[in-house]
Amino acid sequence: MTNRQLVARGRVAPVIAIAALLLVLVTFVPAGGTVRPGAPSSEAAGIAAVLQKKRLYVGPGVADALGKKPLDRAADKARGLDYPVYIIAVKDDDADNSVDSTDLLDSIHSALGRKGLYILVPAGGLVNFDVYDVKQFEQIYEQAKNWRAQTPSGTPAATSLNTFLNFLAHPKKAPSDDAGQVVVPPSSIDTDAGIGVGGIIGYGSLALIAVIAAVAALIVRGRRRKYRMPRRILTAVRNSQRSDLRKELSDDTLGISARLQQLHVTSLTANAADRVRHGLDAYDLAGRIVDDDNSGAVDLAGAMVLLRVAERDLFAVDSGGKSAGRGPRAFSSVNPLHGEATTTAKITTSGGATIEVPATKDEAADLKAGRTPAWLNDGDAPYFTRQSVWASTLFGATGADLVDTVTKEIATRGSL
């Protein structure tokens, strides 16, 4: 929002409005309950029919891509665990992102109706999983954190699957970091990015409405809560105008306000109270940005990132810090409009500093191969070449607290 004053609001409407973007789909299910995401798709029903007879499903042509022996080894390891494990191997285009894979697992579980650990293995993609009514769910998440931290980006899916099962069979202490993302080992990547960087020319497509892509569903399953962005919401948002969607969500503002107030006044530990305040501050900042009709496309992307910060804070409080590896993922810092990061990539700034940034698998692959990823553009140039709080923080990827940084920027300059 270069040289433009944010619209100041002395009422709670901006907070409520932006909260509605995130929590309009909140669904509460009693402890021990089961989520029914709707009628299973024909694909999910077909997979479930196979899983009724055996706990390994291999889609057409997938065995050749993944290898029959690694899949058989995985099935043997899964049988040795103390809870049911269902392995679903599919083509990449059946689970092309974290949103689709979560929906597919939900749909398969709904069709099968059995408790257990469901693991989705897309040939050439990222292994994903979900847990349904398994008492060892906390241990599974702990080992998943180990698995993701020690599995380099680009690891073949069958190898990643077997590594995950090894961790489950032989639990190890989880790493102390709370990132919940794949840690990429140091590489030979030598790409400029960060404050005052130059030399990268990438042109990413922009959509003003992308800020609403932070709409998420909070679903309570047994003793945990999970956020997800249904693909149908993303599709609807990208074909709508911000003002239209804001109007559509306005009926839910009172309920959202009550939820925020409930969280704010609930008796919490000092750390939890700090996270709630931090989340509410993020909501407020994002609300002010979205409420300002003069906000630019990059500002709206920043608002979306702030919304995700608030989501992560709320998830941390709701889960009691016990499910860090399953919280909402950070958005890509290369281009938040590409959605959630599924890995990280190490880049080197022009000053020589190495920064590990959240990225999608395609962006990480481009960087690793020396290609220019589709950076988010600010006007006719990559956003990081401009003077803005988003460029200086890489949307929060540099380690600085984005909420504090944006707050200070507004206080100092009166604008972003």
N, C-alpha and C positions, 0 to 999 in steps of 0.2 A: 504494500500500500504506500509506495514511495510518494512523499510530500503530500499526503492526503490525510486529513484528520479523521480518526475513527469516530463514529457516531456514539456519543456517550449516552448511556441509558441509566437512569436512576431507579429503574424498576427491575423486577426479576424476570420479565418477559424474555430477554435474550437467553438467560440461562435455561429457562423452561423450554423455549423453542428449540435450542440446540440439544437439550437433553432428549427431547422427543425424537430427534433424528436417530439417537442411539438406542433408546429404550422402548420405542413404540411397539416393538415386537416381543417385549419381555413376557415370558411365560413361566409361571411358578407351578411346580409339581411337588406334591408332598414327598417327604423323605421316604425312600424305598419305592417310589412310583416309577412309572415308565412313560417315556415320551413317545407319542404317536405322531410322527411328522406328516401324516396324511397317507393316502393310498400309495402302496409301493408301486414303482414303475415296473413295466414288463421285464426290463433288464434285471432289476433287483429281485423280482419274483422268480425269474429263471435261475439266478445265482442261488437264491435261498433253497430252491428245490434240490439243487445239487448238494448243498451243505446239509440238507436233511439226512443224507446218506453218508457223507464223508466231510471232513472239516477242511478240505483243500479244494478250492475251485480254481481251475486254470482256463482262462478264456481262449477262444479260437486263435491259433497262431502265436499265443503267448509263450508256450513251452519252448519253442525254438529261440525266442528272444532272451528268455531268462535262463534256460537250461533245465532239463528234467532232473538231473542229479541234485543241484542246489535246492530245488523245490522239494524233492523227496527228503533231503536232509532236514530241511526246515519243518516238514510235516512230522518227522520222527522226533525232533526236539520239542515241538509243540505238544506232542502226546505225553511227554514226560513232565509237563507242568501240572500244577495242582488245580487248574481251572481250565475250562474249555477255551481253546484258541481256534479261531476260524481265519484261514488265510485265503485272501481273494486276489488272484493275479489277473490283471486286466491290461488292455491296450492303453497307451498314453492318452488317447483322445476320449477314453471313458472316465478319466480322472485327471483332467488337465490342470487343475489347481486345487488349493486347499479347500476352497468353498465347495466345489463339486465333489471332492472325495469325502468330505464330511457328510454331505447330503446323501451320497450313495451308501455310505456305511449305515447311516440312520435308516434309510429305506430298506436295506438288506436285513438289518436287525428287526425292523417292524414286520417284515414278511416272514422271517424265520421264527421270531418270538422266543429266542433262547438267550440266556445270559452268557457272558463270555468276553474275551478279548478279540476284537475284530481287527485284522490287519489288512490294509489295502496295499497291494504291490503293483504299481503301474510299471510296465516294461520301459526302462529308460528314464523313469521319473523318480519322485521322492516317495519313500514309504511313509504311509500315514496309518494311524490307528485310532480306535476309540474303545472305551471300556463300558460294559453294560452290566450293572448289578453284580459285580465281582468284589468280594470283601477285601481282596488284596490290591485294590486299585491304587492306594498310596504307594505301595512298593513298586507297582508297575510304572507309575509316573517318575519315581525316583530313578529307576533303571533306564527309563526312556531319556531322562536328562543326561545320564552317563553316555548312553548310546549316541545321542545327537552330538554331544560334545566331542566324542572320539571318532566320529565317522566323517571323513573329509567330503567336501562337495565333489560330486562327480562319481562317487562310489557306485558300482553297479547295484541295481535294486535287489537282486538275489543275494549278493554279499551283505548288503545293508540289513536285509531281513534276517539272515542267519546271525549276524552280529547282535541284533536286537534280542533274538531268542537266546543267545549265549548269555547276555546280561541278565535276562529273566531267570535263566536256569542257575546262574552263579552270581547272585547279587553282589554289587560292590558299592562302596560309599560314593554318593554322588558328589560332583564338584561343587565348590562353594559359590560359584557365580550364579546369578539369578536370571541369566539372559534367556534361557529356554530356546536357544536357537543353535543351529549347526555352527560349529567353530571351524573355520577354514584354516588349515596350516599355512605358514608363510609361503609365499610363492614368488615367482619372478616378475609379478605384475608391477609395472612401473608407470602408473597413470596419474596425471595431475588431477587433483580434486580438492575442494576445501576453500578456505578463505583466500581470496585473491588469486585463485588458480587460473591458468591459461593453457591453451593448447588442445583442449578437447572441444571438438565441434560436433555436437549431436543435436538432433532435432526431434523432440518427442511431441506427439500430438497432445493437445490440451482439450479439456471439457470443463466448462465452468461449473457444471452441476456435479462434478466429481466429489465435492465436499460431502454430499449426502451419502456417498458410498460408505461412510462410516456407520450407517444404520446396521445394527446388529441384533441378534436375538440372544437373550440370556436364558438358558435352559437349565433347570435344576434336575439333575439325575442322581437319585439316591442322596449321597452326602456331599455332592460337589455341584458346581455350576460351570457352564461352558458358554462362551460367546461364539457366535458364528454369523457370517453374512450370507444369507441365502442368495443364490445366483439370480433368482427372479427379482429380488430387490435391486441388485446392481443393474440388471437389464432395464428395469422400469425407470430407475433414476437417470441413466444415461440417455433416455429418450424423453426426459421431462425438463421443464424449466424450474429453477430453484424456487421461484415465487409460487408456482403451482404446487410443488411438493410441500412447501411450507404451509400452504393453505390446507392441503390434504391432511397434514399431521396436526393441525391446530386443535382438533377436538380432543386430543389426548393430553393437552398441556396440564390440566388440573391433576390428573393422575400422576404425571411425571413429577410435578412440583411436590406432591405429597411424598413420593418416593425419596426425592432428594432431601427433603426436610427430615424424614424418618431416619435416613442415614446420618444426617448431621447431628441429630440430638440423641441418637442411641449411645448408651454407655459403652465406650470403647477404650482400649488400651491407648497409651500415649502415641505409640507408633501407628496404630490403626487410625486414630483421630487425625494425625498428620497426613496420612494417605488420603483420607476423605477430604480434608481441606485442600490438599494439593489437587485432587480430582475436581473439586468444585471450582477451584481457580482456573483449571484447564477448561472446564465447561464454560465459565464466564468469558474467558478470552475468546474461545471459539465462537460463542454466541454473539459477541460484539462484532467479530469479523464477518460472520455470515449475515448479521442483521444490517450491515452497512452495504448498501447497494453499489457503492463505489469500490468495493473490494475487487482486486484483480484476481486472475486465475491462480497465480502462485500463492496469493494470500489465502484463497479458498482451500488450496491443497494444504497449506499450513494449518488452517482450521481443522481439516480432517485429521491431520497428525495429532493436534491437540486433543481432539475427541478420542483418539486411540490412547493417548496418555491417560485420559480420565477413565477409559474402560479398564486399562491395566491397573489403575489405582483401585477402582471398585472391585475388580476381580480379586486383587490381593487381599482386600478386607473381607470380602465374602468367603473366600476359601481359607482364611486364616493363615495364609502363606504356605499352605501345604500342597498346592497344585501349581507351583510357579511354571513348570514346564508345559502346562496346558492352557495358560492364559492367552488372551488375544495377542497375536503377533504384531510386531512393529510393521509399519508400512515401509516400502522400499524408499531409501533415501536418494536413490538415483532418480526415481520418478514415482512419487506416492500414488499417482493415478494408475500405476500398473497393479496396485493392490498390495496385499500382504507380502512381506519378505518371506521366502522359504529357505534362505541360506544367508550367508554373509560373504563379503568379498573384501580382500585387503587391497587398498589403494594407497599410493604414495603421493603426497601433496608436493607442490612446487617448492615448498620449504624443506622437504626431505622427511617429513613426519609420515609415519605409516598409520593409517586409520582403517579399522574394520567396520564396514558399513552394512546395514541390512540391505539385501538385494533379492530380486527374483532369480530363479535359476537361469533364465535367459540372459539377464543382465550380467550375472556372475560369469556365465559362459563367454559372453562378449568380452568382458574385461580380461579374462584369463587368456583368451585367444588374441588379445591385442586389438580387438575391434572396439569401435566407439559405441557404447550403449545408447539407448534412446533416452537421453537426459530430459528432464522436464524443462521446457523453455519458458523464459520470461521475455515476452516479446519475440525477437528474432534471434535470441542467443540463449545458451544454457543458463539456467537460473543461478548457478554458482558464480557466474561471471559478473553478476550485478551486486550492488551494495544493498544488502538487505539482511534482516535477522535470519531469514531462511538460508541464505547463502553462507553466512558466518557460522551457522550451526549444522549445516547439511541436514536440516529438519530434525535436529536433535541427535545426530549420529556422532558428533564430536566429543560427547561426554558431558557437555554443559547441560544443566537443567533447562529444558526448553521453556517451561512455564515461567521460571525466574527470569530467563533472558528476554522473553517477549514482554513481560511485565516491566522490566527495567527500560527496555527500548521505548515503550509507550510513555513511561514516566519521564524519560530524558528528552525525547524528541516530540512527544505528543502524537506520534504516528509510527507506522511500521515502514 
